[in-house]
Amino acid sequence: MNAISDDVSPVQPERPQKKNRRILLLVIAVFALPVILAKFALDGEWLAMGVTNKGTLLTNELTLKQLGIENSVFEQQWLIIYSLPKTCGTDCQKTLEAVHNTYVALGKEMPRVSPVALYQRELSNEQRQRISKSQWQLLAMPAIAKQYIEKSQVLIVDPLGNVFLSHRPPSDIEQLPKFGKQILADMKKLLKYSKVG
């Protein structure tokens, strides 16, 4: 019996120093792993970046005053300005309708917004009547505005007169419903979070 008991050595408890190292490495891994994964996610563009607007943010400051438009006329309103092409043909008319539908889709927020059509050439009586029925305010584009507005586009203006967002009408008129939805999405978001206008 004594011979058997001599061969079996008691199990040594794990040394506290080795156990402490494991715990330390585990704690470091728990904190470092999310940081490393986040770095790879940002560098690899795994996630959509924080852009939520559908239009293009203007990088240079632009105001109604710079465009030669008197802001006081609009009484602290949000503006959807459609700068018409030089000749307002069928595509232009359909774009006007799409943007007007967007305006109507604002529902209870409509009183906070004014749709404005900036025309470069005098419109025919028929065009004027059709546009006027759609609640558009017609303005002749001031000469100074042509320095800033080169192409036909829809501009979003805040109640303080800052032009900050642009939407380019699609070349394919089949895309107009999508174009209108993009403007609507931006307007709803702006009106929801804005305390002005």
C-alpha positions in Angstrom: 0.0 0.0 0.0 2.8 2.4 0.8 4.3 1.8 -2.6 1.1 2.9 -4.4 0.7 6.0 -2.3 4.3 7.1 -3.0 3.8 7.0 -6.8 0.7 9.2 -6.8 1.6 12.8 -6.4 -1.1 15.3 -5.4 -2.3 17.7 -8.2 -0.5 21.0 -7.9 -2.9 24.0 -7.8 -2.4 26.4 -10.7 0.0 29.1 -9.8 -1.7 32.4 -9.0 0.8 34.3 -11.3 -0.2 32.2 -14.4 -3.9 32.7 -13.6 -3.5 36.4 -13.2 -1.8 36.6 -16.7 -4.8 34.8 -18.3 -7.3 37.2 -16.7 -5.2 40.2 -17.8 -5.0 39.0 -21.4 -8.7 38.3 -21.4 -9.6 41.8 -20.2 -7.3 43.3 -22.8 -8.9 41.2 -25.5 -12.4 42.2 -24.4 -11.5 45.9 -24.7 -9.2 45.8 -27.7 -11.2 43.5 -30.0 -14.1 46.0 -30.5 -11.7 48.8 -31.3 -9.8 46.7 -33.8 -13.0 45.6 -35.5 -14.3 49.1 -35.6 -11.1 50.3 -37.3 -11.4 47.6 -39.9 -15.1 48.4 -40.4 -14.3 52.1 -41.1 -11.3 51.5 -43.2 -13.0 48.7 -45.2 -16.2 50.7 -45.5 -18.2 47.8 -44.2 -20.9 50.1 -43.0 -22.8 52.9 -44.7 -21.4 56.2 -43.6 -23.6 58.6 -41.8 -25.1 60.3 -44.9 -28.8 60.4 -44.6 -29.7 63.2 -47.0 -30.8 62.3 -50.5 -29.7 65.6 -52.1 -26.2 67.1 -52.4 -25.1 69.4 -49.6 -23.6 72.6 -51.0 -20.0 73.0 -49.9 -19.9 76.8 -50.4 -22.1 79.2 -48.5 -25.0 80.4 -50.6 -27.9 82.7 -49.5 -31.0 84.1 -51.1 -29.4 87.5 -50.8 -26.5 86.4 -53.0 -29.0 85.1 -55.5 -30.6 88.5 -55.6 -33.9 87.2 -54.0 -35.5 89.2 -51.2 -35.9 86.8 -48.3 -38.6 88.9 -46.5 -41.1 88.1 -49.3 -41.3 84.5 -48.0 -42.0 85.3 -44.4 -39.7 82.8 -42.7 -40.7 79.9 -45.0 -38.8 76.9 -46.1 -38.4 77.0 -49.8 -38.3 74.4 -52.6 -36.8 76.4 -55.5 -36.9 74.8 -58.9 -34.6 76.7 -61.3 -36.2 76.0 -64.6 -34.0 75.4 -67.7 -33.9 78.2 -70.3 -36.7 76.6 -72.3 -39.4 74.8 -70.2 -40.5 72.0 -72.4 -42.2 68.7 -71.7 -39.5 67.4 -69.3 -39.5 70.7 -67.4 -43.3 70.5 -67.1 -43.2 67.0 -65.8 -40.4 67.9 -63.3 -42.6 70.8 -62.1 -45.5 68.3 -61.5 -43.2 65.9 -59.7 -41.9 68.6 -57.4 -45.4 69.9 -56.8 -46.6 66.4 -55.9 -43.7 66.3 -53.4 -45.0 69.6 -51.9 -48.5 68.3 -51.6 -47.2 65.1 -50.0 -45.9 67.2 -47.1 -49.5 67.3 -45.9 -49.9 69.2 -42.6 -46.4 70.7 -43.1 -47.3 72.4 -46.4 -48.0 75.8 -44.7 -44.3 75.9 -43.6 -43.0 75.5 -47.2 -43.3 77.6 -50.4 -42.5 76.1 -53.8 -40.8 78.7 -56.0 -40.1 78.4 -59.8 -37.2 80.5 -61.0 -37.6 81.1 -64.8 -34.9 82.4 -67.1 -37.1 83.2 -70.1 -40.6 84.6 -70.1 -43.2 81.8 -69.9 -46.2 81.5 -72.2 -49.6 82.4 -70.8 -50.6 78.7 -70.8 -47.4 77.8 -68.9 -48.0 80.6 -66.3 -51.6 79.5 -65.8 -50.7 75.8 -65.4 -47.9 76.6 -62.9 -50.0 79.2 -61.0 -52.7 76.6 -60.4 -50.1 74.4 -58.8 -49.4 76.9 -56.0 -45.9 77.7 -57.4 -44.7 81.3 -56.9 -43.1 82.4 -60.1 -40.0 84.6 -60.0 -37.8 85.8 -62.8 -34.2 84.6 -62.1 -32.1 87.6 -61.2 -29.1 88.1 -63.4 -26.7 87.7 -60.4 -28.2 84.2 -59.6 -26.9 82.9 -62.9 -23.4 83.1 -61.5 -24.4 80.5 -58.9 -27.1 78.4 -60.7 -25.7 77.0 -63.9 -28.0 74.0 -64.4 -31.6 73.2 -63.8 -31.9 72.0 -60.2 -34.1 72.0 -57.1 -32.7 73.9 -54.2 -33.8 73.6 -50.6 -33.6 76.9 -48.6 -34.1 77.3 -44.8 -36.2 80.0 -43.3 -33.1 82.2 -42.7 -32.4 82.3 -46.4 -29.5 79.7 -46.5 -29.4 77.6 -49.6 -27.8 74.3 -48.5 -29.2 71.3 -50.4 -29.5 70.6 -54.2 -31.3 67.9 -56.2 -30.6 67.5 -59.9 -33.6 66.4 -61.9 -33.0 63.1 -63.7 -32.4 63.0 -67.4 -34.8 60.0 -67.6 -38.3 61.2 -66.9 -39.2 57.7 -65.7 -37.1 58.5 -62.7 -39.2 61.5 -61.6 -41.2 59.6 -59.0 -38.0 58.5 -57.3 -36.6 62.1 -57.6 -39.8 63.4 -55.9 -39.5 60.9 -53.1 -35.9 61.9 -52.5 -36.9 65.6 -52.1 -39.8 64.5 -49.9 -37.5 62.4 -47.6 -35.2 65.4 -47.1 -38.0 67.9 -46.5 -39.7 65.7 -44.0 -36.5 65.2 -42.1 -35.7 68.9 -42.1 -39.2 69.9 -41.0 -39.3 67.3 -38.3 -36.1 68.5 -36.6 -36.4 72.2 -37.3 -37.9 74.7 -34.9 -37.8 77.5 -37.3 -40.3 78.2 -40.2 
